[in-house]
Amino acid sequence: MRVLYNIGIFFYGLIIKLLASFSTKAKLFIQGRKDIFTQIENKLIPEDNPIWFHFASLGEFEQGRSVLEKLKYQVPGTKIVITFFSPSGYEIRKNYALADGIFYLPLDTPHNAKKFVEIVNPKMAVFTKYEFWPNYFQALYAKHIPLYVISGIFRKNQVFFKWYGAFYRNVLKCVSHFFVQNTESLLLLNKIGLNNVDISGDTRFDRVYENAQSPKDLPLIKAFCGQSPILIAGSTWPDDEKLLVNLAEKIPNWKLIIAPHEIHETHINAITTLFPNSAKFSDLGISNANHQAQTLIIDNIGMLSSLYQYGRIAYIGGGFGSGIHNTLEAAAFGIPVIFGPNYHKFKEAKDLIEINAAKSIKNQTELVAAFEYFNKNSCGHLAKGYVVNNTGATNKILQNIVK
């Protein structure tokens, strides 16, 4: 099985190279890994024995960020190395100040994994949520380097728990300790003989709570909002935006701020066409007339987590595609959330619905009804209380990995 896996990784890399001529993400994926080991050797000193944090993408970075930052605070001299698999994580956080080195993760081949671990020489490795790379895990295990999985989440339909999943179960045996989000994950791991597991909760709660306590001030956004009530639409896709057009027409006294998941020119132009009475964030400072628009389109990345401070109701995108995006960032600011039907993989979304701090919608009629409900009923405190009551995962993890 390991041979088949390694062949699969080889062809994966080949396919990405072929796509690089057509896809910006694929191009960044390839370019970012060019001479990667030279980049690492020029940046790091192996004798520093850094702590290696790996994140799949930006979402996992934000999820594990509270652990990284609190660890750096508790042990000030600690060196930190960060790797990302996806360009959407690396390109946005490549200048993150608390890291001593930030790199793309080389593809998971036996050679790359062994060389990476030898050059970086980490004292421990921390992976967030569900990135499991067999060759990297084996390389760490072979050198007796502790490997921790934080905010882990497991489901019974994953390959680890299938009769044919022996290879992947063996990968999990390389992990020194799992810090999982829920009881189901603990029981599933116990069932396959892994007892080095603790329920710590989800570190995202700590991160979004901290962010809500001291959000970045955004003067241009504040000026745009004025005295109007604000609906924040975060991480939207075209299906979400089409629904929001009709809602915006029904609530002319409200202003709408849309922060789309993809900000390439074609998508931004499409949103501008959908919302004629709109302005782009990049144009706000050019003319005061832009502040009179009903809809503001955020044409940059990295602002969404602070935008929610100005909102009264939030709409979270992705629910008409592969799954909703981050609901907790909005909930932490004490605003109720609305999202599409594909939310069932996300415990927090189900929890928020159960406590009446969120509603899932399937069509325009349900969107209007959900908006009117939250406009008439004060439910934001329920959302904020849910976040506050679930903080604490970061401290539980650090108590175990910082000796």
Secondary structure, 3 states (H helix, E strand, C coil): CHHHHHHHHHHHHHHHHHHCCCCHHHHHHHHHCCCHHHHHHHHCCHHHCCEEEEECCHHHHHHHHHHHHHHHHHCCCCCEEEEECCHHHHHHHCCCCCCCEEEECCCCCHHHHHHHHHHHCCCEEEEECCCCCHHHHHHHHHCCCCEEEEEECCCCCCHHHCCCCHHHHHHHCCCCEEEECCHHHHHHHHHCCCCCEEECCCHHHHHHHHHHHCCCCCHHHHHHHCCCCEEEEEEECHHHHHHHHHHHHHCCCCEEEEEECCCCHHHHHHHHHHCCCEEEHHHCCCCHHHHHCCEEECCCCCCHHHHHHHCCEEEECCCCCCCCCCCHHHHCCCCCEEECCCCCCCHHHHHHHHCCCEEECCCHHHHHHHHHHHHHCCCHHHHHHHHHHCCCHHHHHHHHHCC
